[in-house]
Amino acid sequence: MPQDRPTLSLRRVLYLDAATCLAMGGILVAGTGFLAGLTDIPAPLLFYAGLALLPLAGVIAAIGRWMAGSPAVWLVILGNAGWVLGSLALVAGVISPNLLGVAFILSQAAAVCLLTWLELAAFRTVGRA
């Protein structure tokens, strides 16, 4: 029986994750001062979070290129889940951002949560193949 919906490509989702890490890392590093002033998120937190995302983008892309379908994908999925939980902890009282800062943190956490869900769904599809 033909499948009604397209199958997610794990490799493509991982590449999308890597691209968003690279983009967000660049934005956070280059725009640290501006974003800190706009959101009341501490500048060092923005800068070092962005700095951490830059090599992480390469790691995720490498996993997508050479290890898609392997257990290494769980590192990405669990890392993303940790990022979402950390983001929630930030707005729960670890820092005191303004309303725009809370929206910024929650929106990027929602995007990471979506990527995590897509990666998990695609990984399960690979496991069934």
C-alpha positions, 0 to 999 in steps of 0.5 A: 500500500502506498504511503500517503505522507512523505517520509522525513529525511533524517539527514535533511533534518540534521542539516537544518539543525546544523544550519540553525545552530550556525545562524543562531550562533552567529546572531548571538555572537555578533549581536551580543550587545544589542540583544543584551540591551534589548532583552535584559539577557546577560551579555556573557550568556548570549555570547558564550551560548552563541560561541558554543553553537558554532562548533556544535553546528559542525558536529551535527552536520558531521553526524548528519553526513556520516552517522545519520541512522546511528546511535550518534543521533541520540547525542543530538536529540538529547543535546537539543532536549537539554537546550530546551530544558535549560532555556525553560530554567532560564525563564523560570528564574535563573535570570531575569529577562524582560518580556521581550527576553522571555519571548526570545528564549521561549521562541528559540526553545520552541524551534529547538523542540520542533527540530528535536521532534522532527529528528526523533520522528525521522530517526524512528523512520530510519530504524523501521527501514 
